[in-house]
């Protein structure tokens, strides 16, 4: 989570040599049907990500409205690591998310996207960050492979 996505990309590219970030994409939660505490609300942000060192690095800059991203940046204005994402095949998504519900972890946000079903859980007390479960579709695995090859 960053207050200025362009400054963050420039720093990562020039100071650390982390390249491959595409132009930031403007995302509207309501266009995706993304829920926030069970309701679809107006929330907008910029996002970009690249593959580096065996991991994906995603940058998000909240722009307007409400979301867990806005909440995080309001609490930590300098930004920081807001969530960790764990990828798995989409057919395992329901089992894993049900297990997390049963363990008492609250669902913060959820979205069905053509490349993945995503659910964000409140694991702040356990891990210090939210946990994103990504049930990746076949189209999503193709997108992941393409991103890995850009680097």
Chimera marker file (.cmm) of the C-alpha trace (Angstrom):
<marker_set name="trace">
<marker id="1" x="0.000" y="0.000" z="0.000" r="1" g="1" b="0" radius="0.5"/>
<marker id="2" x="1.565" y="3.261" z="-1.109" r="1" g="1" b="0" radius="0.5"/>
<marker id="3" x="0.526" y="6.930" z="-0.981" r="1" g="1" b="0" radius="0.5"/>
<marker id="4" x="1.953" y="7.582" z="-4.484" r="1" g="1" b="0" radius="0.5"/>
<marker id="5" x="2.226" y="4.651" z="-6.885" r="1" g="1" b="0" radius="0.5"/>
<marker id="6" x="4.374" y="6.544" z="-9.398" r="1" g="1" b="0" radius="0.5"/>
<marker id="7" x="6.966" y="7.483" z="-6.758" r="1" g="1" b="0" radius="0.5"/>
<marker id="8" x="7.023" y="3.860" z="-5.550" r="1" g="1" b="0" radius="0.5"/>
<marker id="9" x="7.544" y="2.442" z="-9.064" r="1" g="1" b="0" radius="0.5"/>
<marker id="10" x="10.310" y="4.952" z="-9.766" r="1" g="1" b="0" radius="0.5"/>
<marker id="11" x="12.083" y="4.077" z="-6.517" r="1" g="1" b="0" radius="0.5"/>
<marker id="12" x="11.810" y="0.314" z="-7.024" r="1" g="1" b="0" radius="0.5"/>
<marker id="13" x="13.004" y="0.589" z="-10.618" r="1" g="1" b="0" radius="0.5"/>
<marker id="14" x="15.864" y="3.045" z="-10.166" r="1" g="1" b="0" radius="0.5"/>
<marker id="15" x="17.117" y="2.206" z="-6.667" r="1" g="1" b="0" radius="0.5"/>
<marker id="16" x="16.514" y="-1.551" z="-6.590" r="1" g="1" b="0" radius="0.5"/>
<marker id="17" x="16.382" y="-2.537" z="-10.265" r="1" g="1" b="0" radius="0.5"/>
<marker id="18" x="12.891" y="-4.028" z="-9.952" r="1" g="1" b="0" radius="0.5"/>
<marker id="19" x="11.384" y="-3.515" z="-13.390" r="1" g="1" b="0" radius="0.5"/>
<marker id="20" x="8.429" y="-4.749" z="-15.405" r="1" g="1" b="0" radius="0.5"/>
<marker id="21" x="5.683" y="-2.705" z="-13.760" r="1" g="1" b="0" radius="0.5"/>
<marker id="22" x="2.987" y="-1.931" z="-16.351" r="1" g="1" b="0" radius="0.5"/>
<marker id="23" x="1.248" y="1.452" z="-16.248" r="1" g="1" b="0" radius="0.5"/>
<marker id="24" x="-0.970" y="1.567" z="-13.144" r="1" g="1" b="0" radius="0.5"/>
<marker id="25" x="-4.523" y="0.434" z="-13.764" r="1" g="1" b="0" radius="0.5"/>
<marker id="26" x="-7.471" y="2.382" z="-12.360" r="1" g="1" b="0" radius="0.5"/>
<marker id="27" x="-9.766" y="-0.070" z="-10.519" r="1" g="1" b="0" radius="0.5"/>
<marker id="28" x="-13.299" y="0.581" z="-9.318" r="1" g="1" b="0" radius="0.5"/>
<marker id="29" x="-14.523" y="-1.910" z="-6.728" r="1" g="1" b="0" radius="0.5"/>
<marker id="30" x="-18.138" y="-1.431" z="-7.793" r="1" g="1" b="0" radius="0.5"/>
<marker id="31" x="-17.277" y="-2.420" z="-11.387" r="1" g="1" b="0" radius="0.5"/>
<marker id="32" x="-15.926" y="-5.736" z="-10.110" r="1" g="1" b="0" radius="0.5"/>
<marker id="33" x="-18.738" y="-6.328" z="-7.626" r="1" g="1" b="0" radius="0.5"/>
<marker id="34" x="-16.050" y="-6.370" z="-4.929" r="1" g="1" b="0" radius="0.5"/>
<marker id="35" x="-17.482" y="-6.461" z="-1.436" r="1" g="1" b="0" radius="0.5"/>
<marker id="36" x="-16.186" y="-4.641" z="1.618" r="1" g="1" b="0" radius="0.5"/>
<marker id="37" x="-17.585" y="-6.023" z="4.886" r="1" g="1" b="0" radius="0.5"/>
<marker id="38" x="-20.336" y="-7.726" z="2.879" r="1" g="1" b="0" radius="0.5"/>
<marker id="39" x="-21.449" y="-4.725" z="0.813" r="1" g="1" b="0" radius="0.5"/>
<marker id="40" x="-20.438" y="-3.518" z="-2.630" r="1" g="1" b="0" radius="0.5"/>
<marker id="41" x="-19.272" y="0.044" z="-2.022" r="1" g="1" b="0" radius="0.5"/>
<marker id="42" x="-17.665" y="2.747" z="-4.131" r="1" g="1" b="0" radius="0.5"/>
<marker id="43" x="-13.912" y="2.406" z="-3.822" r="1" g="1" b="0" radius="0.5"/>
<marker id="44" x="-11.225" y="3.282" z="-6.356" r="1" g="1" b="0" radius="0.5"/>
<marker id="45" x="-7.493" y="2.695" z="-6.497" r="1" g="1" b="0" radius="0.5"/>
<marker id="46" x="-4.525" y="2.432" z="-8.812" r="1" g="1" b="0" radius="0.5"/>
<marker id="47" x="-2.639" y="-0.845" z="-8.993" r="1" g="1" b="0" radius="0.5"/>
<marker id="48" x="0.317" y="-2.378" z="-10.775" r="1" g="1" b="0" radius="0.5"/>
<marker id="49" x="2.393" y="-5.473" z="-10.176" r="1" g="1" b="0" radius="0.5"/>
<marker id="50" x="5.487" y="-7.208" z="-11.395" r="1" g="1" b="0" radius="0.5"/>
<marker id="51" x="7.258" y="-10.508" z="-10.879" r="1" g="1" b="0" radius="0.5"/>
<marker id="52" x="10.629" y="-10.378" z="-9.108" r="1" g="1" b="0" radius="0.5"/>
<marker id="53" x="12.745" y="-12.939" z="-7.304" r="1" g="1" b="0" radius="0.5"/>
<marker id="54" x="10.109" y="-15.669" z="-7.323" r="1" g="1" b="0" radius="0.5"/>
<marker id="55" x="7.358" y="-13.399" z="-5.964" r="1" g="1" b="0" radius="0.5"/>
<marker id="56" x="4.835" y="-10.936" z="-7.269" r="1" g="1" b="0" radius="0.5"/>
<marker id="57" x="5.077" y="-7.396" z="-5.955" r="1" g="1" b="0" radius="0.5"/>
<marker id="58" x="1.763" y="-5.546" z="-6.103" r="1" g="1" b="0" radius="0.5"/>
<marker id="59" x="1.483" y="-1.816" z="-5.454" r="1" g="1" b="0" radius="0.5"/>
<marker id="60" x="-1.872" y="-0.244" z="-4.600" r="1" g="1" b="0" radius="0.5"/>
<marker id="61" x="-2.648" y="3.449" z="-4.176" r="1" g="1" b="0" radius="0.5"/>
<marker id="62" x="-6.121" y="4.205" z="-2.808" r="1" g="1" b="0" radius="0.5"/>
<marker id="63" x="-7.768" y="7.058" z="-4.714" r="1" g="1" b="0" radius="0.5"/>
<marker id="64" x="-11.309" y="7.535" z="-3.384" r="1" g="1" b="0" radius="0.5"/>
<marker id="65" x="-14.177" y="5.837" z="-1.584" r="1" g="1" b="0" radius="0.5"/>
<marker id="66" x="-13.988" y="2.938" z="0.848" r="1" g="1" b="0" radius="0.5"/>
<marker id="67" x="-12.001" y="-0.295" z="0.907" r="1" g="1" b="0" radius="0.5"/>
<marker id="68" x="-9.613" y="-2.206" z="3.095" r="1" g="1" b="0" radius="0.5"/>
<marker id="69" x="-6.845" y="-0.468" z="1.130" r="1" g="1" b="0" radius="0.5"/>
<marker id="70" x="-8.161" y="2.972" z="2.126" r="1" g="1" b="0" radius="0.5"/>
<marker id="71" x="-8.460" y="1.830" z="5.754" r="1" g="1" b="0" radius="0.5"/>
<marker id="72" x="-4.855" y="0.660" z="5.793" r="1" g="1" b="0" radius="0.5"/>
<marker id="73" x="-3.426" y="3.849" z="4.313" r="1" g="1" b="0" radius="0.5"/>
<marker id="74" x="-5.539" y="5.964" z="6.702" r="1" g="1" b="0" radius="0.5"/>
<marker id="75" x="-4.021" y="4.038" z="9.620" r="1" g="1" b="0" radius="0.5"/>
<marker id="76" x="-0.491" y="3.949" z="8.140" r="1" g="1" b="0" radius="0.5"/>
<marker id="77" x="-0.128" y="7.076" z="5.949" r="1" g="1" b="0" radius="0.5"/>
<marker id="78" x="3.416" y="6.158" z="4.864" r="1" g="1" b="0" radius="0.5"/>
<marker id="79" x="2.114" y="2.850" z="3.467" r="1" g="1" b="0" radius="0.5"/>
<marker id="80" x="3.387" y="-0.676" z="4.013" r="1" g="1" b="0" radius="0.5"/>
<marker id="81" x="2.561" y="-4.322" z="3.498" r="1" g="1" b="0" radius="0.5"/>
<marker id="82" x="-1.217" y="-4.598" z="3.847" r="1" g="1" b="0" radius="0.5"/>
<marker id="83" x="-1.742" y="-8.200" z="2.696" r="1" g="1" b="0" radius="0.5"/>
<marker id="84" x="-0.059" y="-11.383" z="1.562" r="1" g="1" b="0" radius="0.5"/>
<marker id="85" x="-1.655" y="-13.362" z="-1.253" r="1" g="1" b="0" radius="0.5"/>
<marker id="86" x="-1.680" y="-17.141" z="-1.492" r="1" g="1" b="0" radius="0.5"/>
<marker id="87" x="-2.499" y="-18.706" z="-4.860" r="1" g="1" b="0" radius="0.5"/>
<marker id="88" x="-4.204" y="-22.049" z="-5.330" r="1" g="1" b="0" radius="0.5"/>
<marker id="89" x="-6.331" y="-23.694" z="-8.023" r="1" g="1" b="0" radius="0.5"/>
<marker id="90" x="-9.857" y="-22.294" z="-8.103" r="1" g="1" b="0" radius="0.5"/>
<marker id="91" x="-11.323" y="-25.720" z="-7.249" r="1" g="1" b="0" radius="0.5"/>
<marker id="92" x="-9.650" y="-25.503" z="-3.787" r="1" g="1" b="0" radius="0.5"/>
<marker id="93" x="-10.929" y="-21.983" z="-3.036" r="1" g="1" b="0" radius="0.5"/>
<marker id="94" x="-14.161" y="-22.939" z="-1.234" r="1" g="1" b="0" radius="0.5"/>
<marker id="95" x="-12.433" y="-25.488" z="1.014" r="1" g="1" b="0" radius="0.5"/>
<marker id="96" x="-9.664" y="-23.103" z="2.102" r="1" g="1" b="0" radius="0.5"/>
<marker id="97" x="-11.954" y="-20.103" z="2.625" r="1" g="1" b="0" radius="0.5"/>
<marker id="98" x="-14.428" y="-22.268" z="4.575" r="1" g="1" b="0" radius="0.5"/>
<marker id="99" x="-11.571" y="-23.457" z="6.791" r="1" g="1" b="0" radius="0.5"/>
<marker id="100" x="-10.553" y="-19.868" z="7.508" r="1" g="1" b="0" radius="0.5"/>
<marker id="101" x="-14.178" y="-18.943" z="8.346" r="1" g="1" b="0" radius="0.5"/>
<marker id="102" x="-14.415" y="-21.941" z="10.692" r="1" g="1" b="0" radius="0.5"/>
<marker id="103" x="-11.195" y="-20.850" z="12.409" r="1" g="1" b="0" radius="0.5"/>
<marker id="104" x="-12.877" y="-17.523" z="13.171" r="1" g="1" b="0" radius="0.5"/>
<marker id="105" x="-11.153" y="-15.262" z="10.646" r="1" g="1" b="0" radius="0.5"/>
<marker id="106" x="-13.483" y="-12.519" z="9.424" r="1" g="1" b="0" radius="0.5"/>
<marker id="107" x="-13.938" y="-11.895" z="5.716" r="1" g="1" b="0" radius="0.5"/>
<marker id="108" x="-13.002" y="-8.304" z="4.851" r="1" g="1" b="0" radius="0.5"/>
<marker id="109" x="-13.459" y="-8.254" z="1.092" r="1" g="1" b="0" radius="0.5"/>
<marker id="110" x="-14.330" y="-10.636" z="-1.736" r="1" g="1" b="0" radius="0.5"/>
<marker id="111" x="-14.431" y="-10.554" z="-5.534" r="1" g="1" b="0" radius="0.5"/>
<marker id="112" x="-14.931" y="-12.965" z="-8.416" r="1" g="1" b="0" radius="0.5"/>
<marker id="113" x="-12.650" y="-11.946" z="-11.252" r="1" g="1" b="0" radius="0.5"/>
<marker id="114" x="-12.101" y="-13.781" z="-14.555" r="1" g="1" b="0" radius="0.5"/>
<marker id="115" x="-8.551" y="-14.692" z="-13.489" r="1" g="1" b="0" radius="0.5"/>
<marker id="116" x="-9.302" y="-15.601" z="-9.863" r="1" g="1" b="0" radius="0.5"/>
<marker id="117" x="-11.785" y="-15.740" z="-7.035" r="1" g="1" b="0" radius="0.5"/>
<marker id="118" x="-10.288" y="-13.627" z="-4.255" r="1" g="1" b="0" radius="0.5"/>
<marker id="119" x="-11.117" y="-13.383" z="-0.566" r="1" g="1" b="0" radius="0.5"/>
<marker id="120" x="-9.312" y="-11.213" z="1.963" r="1" g="1" b="0" radius="0.5"/>
<marker id="121" x="-9.391" y="-12.281" z="5.612" r="1" g="1" b="0" radius="0.5"/>
<marker id="122" x="-8.592" y="-10.336" z="8.765" r="1" g="1" b="0" radius="0.5"/>
<marker id="123" x="-5.434" y="-12.080" z="9.957" r="1" g="1" b="0" radius="0.5"/>
<marker id="124" x="-3.867" y="-8.899" z="11.362" r="1" g="1" b="0" radius="0.5"/>
<marker id="125" x="-3.658" y="-10.273" z="14.924" r="1" g="1" b="0" radius="0.5"/>
<marker id="126" x="-2.114" y="-13.551" z="13.706" r="1" g="1" b="0" radius="0.5"/>
<marker id="127" x="0.195" y="-12.398" z="10.886" r="1" g="1" b="0" radius="0.5"/>
<marker id="128" x="0.260" y="-8.594" z="11.108" r="1" g="1" b="0" radius="0.5"/>
<marker id="129" x="-1.300" y="-8.397" z="7.630" r="1" g="1" b="0" radius="0.5"/>
<marker id="130" x="-4.507" y="-9.417" z="5.892" r="1" g="1" b="0" radius="0.5"/>
<marker id="131" x="-4.493" y="-12.745" z="4.034" r="1" g="1" b="0" radius="0.5"/>
<marker id="132" x="-5.685" y="-12.940" z="0.439" r="1" g="1" b="0" radius="0.5"/>
<marker id="133" x="-6.732" y="-16.332" z="-0.885" r="1" g="1" b="0" radius="0.5"/>
<marker id="134" x="-6.645" y="-16.434" z="-4.677" r="1" g="1" b="0" radius="0.5"/>
<marker id="135" x="-8.459" y="-19.286" z="-6.362" r="1" g="1" b="0" radius="0.5"/>
<marker id="136" x="-6.786" y="-18.979" z="-9.745" r="1" g="1" b="0" radius="0.5"/>
<marker id="137" x="-8.729" y="-19.933" z="-12.876" r="1" g="1" b="0" radius="0.5"/>
<marker id="138" x="-7.089" y="-21.495" z="-15.966" r="1" g="1" b="0" radius="0.5"/>
<marker id="139" x="-7.061" y="-18.012" z="-17.532" r="1" g="1" b="0" radius="0.5"/>
<marker id="140" x="-5.376" y="-16.722" z="-14.401" r="1" g="1" b="0" radius="0.5"/>
<marker id="141" x="-2.563" y="-19.291" z="-14.554" r="1" g="1" b="0" radius="0.5"/>
<marker id="142" x="-1.904" y="-18.153" z="-18.137" r="1" g="1" b="0" radius="0.5"/>
<marker id="143" x="-1.737" y="-14.510" z="-16.981" r="1" g="1" b="0" radius="0.5"/>
<marker id="144" x="0.667" y="-15.478" z="-14.176" r="1" g="1" b="0" radius="0.5"/>
<marker id="145" x="2.951" y="-17.297" z="-16.613" r="1" g="1" b="0" radius="0.5"/>
<marker id="146" x="2.949" y="-14.266" z="-18.921" r="1" g="1" b="0" radius="0.5"/>
<marker id="147" x="3.897" y="-11.947" z="-16.050" r="1" g="1" b="0" radius="0.5"/>
<marker id="148" x="6.749" y="-14.243" z="-15.056" r="1" g="1" b="0" radius="0.5"/>
<marker id="149" x="8.150" y="-14.069" z="-18.581" r="1" g="1" b="0" radius="0.5"/>
<marker id="150" x="8.097" y="-10.236" z="-18.753" r="1" g="1" b="0" radius="0.5"/>
<marker id="151" x="10.951" y="-9.992" z="-16.264" r="1" g="1" b="0" radius="0.5"/>
<link id1="1" id2="2" r="1" g="1" b="0" radius="0.2"/>
<link id1="2" id2="3" r="1" g="1" b="0" radius="0.2"/>
<link id1="3" id2="4" r="1" g="1" b="0" radius="0.2"/>
<link id1="4" id2="5" r="1" g="1" b="0" radius="0.2"/>
<link id1="5" id2="6" r="1" g="1" b="0" radius="0.2"/>
<link id1="6" id2="7" r="1" g="1" b="0" radius="0.2"/>
<link id1="7" id2="8" r="1" g="1" b="0" radius="0.2"/>
<link id1="8" id2="9" r="1" g="1" b="0" radius="0.2"/>
<link id1="9" id2="10" r="1" g="1" b="0" radius="0.2"/>
<link id1="10" id2="11" r="1" g="1" b="0" radius="0.2"/>
<link id1="11" id2="12" r="1" g="1" b="0" radius="0.2"/>
<link id1="12" id2="13" r="1" g="1" b="0" radius="0.2"/>
<link id1="13" id2="14" r="1" g="1" b="0" radius="0.2"/>
<link id1="14" id2="15" r="1" g="1" b="0" radius="0.2"/>
<link id1="15" id2="16" r="1" g="1" b="0" radius="0.2"/>
<link id1="16" id2="17" r="1" g="1" b="0" radius="0.2"/>
<link id1="17" id2="18" r="1" g="1" b="0" radius="0.2"/>
<link id1="18" id2="19" r="1" g="1" b="0" radius="0.2"/>
<link id1="19" id2="20" r="1" g="1" b="0" radius="0.2"/>
<link id1="20" id2="21" r="1" g="1" b="0" radius="0.2"/>
<link id1="21" id2="22" r="1" g="1" b="0" radius="0.2"/>
<link id1="22" id2="23" r="1" g="1" b="0" radius="0.2"/>
<link id1="23" id2="24" r="1" g="1" b="0" radius="0.2"/>
<link id1="24" id2="25" r="1" g="1" b="0" radius="0.2"/>
<link id1="25" id2="26" r="1" g="1" b="0" radius="0.2"/>
<link id1="26" id2="27" r="1" g="1" b="0" radius="0.2"/>
<link id1="27" id2="28" r="1" g="1" b="0" radius="0.2"/>
<link id1="28" id2="29" r="1" g="1" b="0" radius="0.2"/>
<link id1="29" id2="30" r="1" g="1" b="0" radius="0.2"/>
<link id1="30" id2="31" r="1" g="1" b="0" radius="0.2"/>
<link id1="31" id2="32" r="1" g="1" b="0" radius="0.2"/>
<link id1="32" id2="33" r="1" g="1" b="0" radius="0.2"/>
<link id1="33" id2="34" r="1" g="1" b="0" radius="0.2"/>
<link id1="34" id2="35" r="1" g="1" b="0" radius="0.2"/>
<link id1="35" id2="36" r="1" g="1" b="0" radius="0.2"/>
<link id1="36" id2="37" r="1" g="1" b="0" radius="0.2"/>
<link id1="37" id2="38" r="1" g="1" b="0" radius="0.2"/>
<link id1="38" id2="39" r="1" g="1" b="0" radius="0.2"/>
<link id1="39" id2="40" r="1" g="1" b="0" radius="0.2"/>
<link id1="40" id2="41" r="1" g="1" b="0" radius="0.2"/>
<link id1="41" id2="42" r="1" g="1" b="0" radius="0.2"/>
<link id1="42" id2="43" r="1" g="1" b="0" radius="0.2"/>
<link id1="43" id2="44" r="1" g="1" b="0" radius="0.2"/>
<link id1="44" id2="45" r="1" g="1" b="0" radius="0.2"/>
<link id1="45" id2="46" r="1" g="1" b="0" radius="0.2"/>
<link id1="46" id2="47" r="1" g="1" b="0" radius="0.2"/>
<link id1="47" id2="48" r="1" g="1" b="0" radius="0.2"/>
<link id1="48" id2="49" r="1" g="1" b="0" radius="0.2"/>
<link id1="49" id2="50" r="1" g="1" b="0" radius="0.2"/>
<link id1="50" id2="51" r="1" g="1" b="0" radius="0.2"/>
<link id1="51" id2="52" r="1" g="1" b="0" radius="0.2"/>
<link id1="52" id2="53" r="1" g="1" b="0" radius="0.2"/>
<link id1="53" id2="54" r="1" g="1" b="0" radius="0.2"/>
<link id1="54" id2="55" r="1" g="1" b="0" radius="0.2"/>
<link id1="55" id2="56" r="1" g="1" b="0" radius="0.2"/>
<link id1="56" id2="57" r="1" g="1" b="0" radius="0.2"/>
<link id1="57" id2="58" r="1" g="1" b="0" radius="0.2"/>
<link id1="58" id2="59" r="1" g="1" b="0" radius="0.2"/>
<link id1="59" id2="60" r="1" g="1" b="0" radius="0.2"/>
<link id1="60" id2="61" r="1" g="1" b="0" radius="0.2"/>
<link id1="61" id2="62" r="1" g="1" b="0" radius="0.2"/>
<link id1="62" id2="63" r="1" g="1" b="0" radius="0.2"/>
<link id1="63" id2="64" r="1" g="1" b="0" radius="0.2"/>
<link id1="64" id2="65" r="1" g="1" b="0" radius="0.2"/>
<link id1="65" id2="66" r="1" g="1" b="0" radius="0.2"/>
<link id1="66" id2="67" r="1" g="1" b="0" radius="0.2"/>
<link id1="67" id2="68" r="1" g="1" b="0" radius="0.2"/>
<link id1="68" id2="69" r="1" g="1" b="0" radius="0.2"/>
<link id1="69" id2="70" r="1" g="1" b="0" radius="0.2"/>
<link id1="70" id2="71" r="1" g="1" b="0" radius="0.2"/>
<link id1="71" id2="72" r="1" g="1" b="0" radius="0.2"/>
<link id1="72" id2="73" r="1" g="1" b="0" radius="0.2"/>
<link id1="73" id2="74" r="1" g="1" b="0" radius="0.2"/>
<link id1="74" id2="75" r="1" g="1" b="0" radius="0.2"/>
<link id1="75" id2="76" r="1" g="1" b="0" radius="0.2"/>
<link id1="76" id2="77" r="1" g="1" b="0" radius="0.2"/>
<link id1="77" id2="78" r="1" g="1" b="0" radius="0.2"/>
<link id1="78" id2="79" r="1" g="1" b="0" radius="0.2"/>
<link id1="79" id2="80" r="1" g="1" b="0" radius="0.2"/>
<link id1="80" id2="81" r="1" g="1" b="0" radius="0.2"/>
<link id1="81" id2="82" r="1" g="1" b="0" radius="0.2"/>
<link id1="82" id2="83" r="1" g="1" b="0" radius="0.2"/>
<link id1="83" id2="84" r="1" g="1" b="0" radius="0.2"/>
<link id1="84" id2="85" r="1" g="1" b="0" radius="0.2"/>
<link id1="85" id2="86" r="1" g="1" b="0" radius="0.2"/>
<link id1="86" id2="87" r="1" g="1" b="0" radius="0.2"/>
<link id1="87" id2="88" r="1" g="1" b="0" radius="0.2"/>
<link id1="88" id2="89" r="1" g="1" b="0" radius="0.2"/>
<link id1="89" id2="90" r="1" g="1" b="0" radius="0.2"/>
<link id1="90" id2="91" r="1" g="1" b="0" radius="0.2"/>
<link id1="91" id2="92" r="1" g="1" b="0" radius="0.2"/>
<link id1="92" id2="93" r="1" g="1" b="0" radius="0.2"/>
<link id1="93" id2="94" r="1" g="1" b="0" radius="0.2"/>
<link id1="94" id2="95" r="1" g="1" b="0" radius="0.2"/>
<link id1="95" id2="96" r="1" g="1" b="0" radius="0.2"/>
<link id1="96" id2="97" r="1" g="1" b="0" radius="0.2"/>
<link id1="97" id2="98" r="1" g="1" b="0" radius="0.2"/>
<link id1="98" id2="99" r="1" g="1" b="0" radius="0.2"/>
<link id1="99" id2="100" r="1" g="1" b="0" radius="0.2"/>
<link id1="100" id2="101" r="1" g="1" b="0" radius="0.2"/>
<link id1="101" id2="102" r="1" g="1" b="0" radius="0.2"/>
<link id1="102" id2="103" r="1" g="1" b="0" radius="0.2"/>
<link id1="103" id2="104" r="1" g="1" b="0" radius="0.2"/>
<link id1="104" id2="105" r="1" g="1" b="0" radius="0.2"/>
<link id1="105" id2="106" r="1" g="1" b="0" radius="0.2"/>
<link id1="106" id2="107" r="1" g="1" b="0" radius="0.2"/>
<link id1="107" id2="108" r="1" g="1" b="0" radius="0.2"/>
<link id1="108" id2="109" r="1" g="1" b="0" radius="0.2"/>
<link id1="109" id2="110" r="1" g="1" b="0" radius="0.2"/>
<link id1="110" id2="111" r="1" g="1" b="0" radius="0.2"/>
<link id1="111" id2="112" r="1" g="1" b="0" radius="0.2"/>
<link id1="112" id2="113" r="1" g="1" b="0" radius="0.2"/>
<link id1="113" id2="114" r="1" g="1" b="0" radius="0.2"/>
<link id1="114" id2="115" r="1" g="1" b="0" radius="0.2"/>
<link id1="115" id2="116" r="1" g="1" b="0" radius="0.2"/>
<link id1="116" id2="117" r="1" g="1" b="0" radius="0.2"/>
<link id1="117" id2="118" r="1" g="1" b="0" radius="0.2"/>
<link id1="118" id2="119" r="1" g="1" b="0" radius="0.2"/>
<link id1="119" id2="120" r="1" g="1" b="0" radius="0.2"/>
<link id1="120" id2="121" r="1" g="1" b="0" radius="0.2"/>
<link id1="121" id2="122" r="1" g="1" b="0" radius="0.2"/>
<link id1="122" id2="123" r="1" g="1" b="0" radius="0.2"/>
<link id1="123" id2="124" r="1" g="1" b="0" radius="0.2"/>
<link id1="124" id2="125" r="1" g="1" b="0" radius="0.2"/>
<link id1="125" id2="126" r="1" g="1" b="0" radius="0.2"/>
<link id1="126" id2="127" r="1" g="1" b="0" radius="0.2"/>
<link id1="127" id2="128" r="1" g="1" b="0" radius="0.2"/>
<link id1="128" id2="129" r="1" g="1" b="0" radius="0.2"/>
<link id1="129" id2="130" r="1" g="1" b="0" radius="0.2"/>
<link id1="130" id2="131" r="1" g="1" b="0" radius="0.2"/>
<link id1="131" id2="132" r="1" g="1" b="0" radius="0.2"/>
<link id1="132" id2="133" r="1" g="1" b="0" radius="0.2"/>
<link id1="133" id2="134" r="1" g="1" b="0" radius="0.2"/>
<link id1="134" id2="135" r="1" g="1" b="0" radius="0.2"/>
<link id1="135" id2="136" r="1" g="1" b="0" radius="0.2"/>
<link id1="136" id2="137" r="1" g="1" b="0" radius="0.2"/>
<link id1="137" id2="138" r="1" g="1" b="0" radius="0.2"/>
<link id1="138" id2="139" r="1" g="1" b="0" radius="0.2"/>
<link id1="139" id2="140" r="1" g="1" b="0" radius="0.2"/>
<link id1="140" id2="141" r="1" g="1" b="0" radius="0.2"/>
<link id1="141" id2="142" r="1" g="1" b="0" radius="0.2"/>
<link id1="142" id2="143" r="1" g="1" b="0" radius="0.2"/>
<link id1="143" id2="144" r="1" g="1" b="0" radius="0.2"/>
<link id1="144" id2="145" r="1" g="1" b="0" radius="0.2"/>
<link id1="145" id2="146" r="1" g="1" b="0" radius="0.2"/>
<link id1="146" id2="147" r="1" g="1" b="0" radius="0.2"/>
<link id1="147" id2="148" r="1" g="1" b="0" radius="0.2"/>
<link id1="148" id2="149" r="1" g="1" b="0" radius="0.2"/>
<link id1="149" id2="150" r="1" g="1" b="0" radius="0.2"/>
<link id1="150" id2="151" r="1" g="1" b="0" radius="0.2"/>
</marker_set>
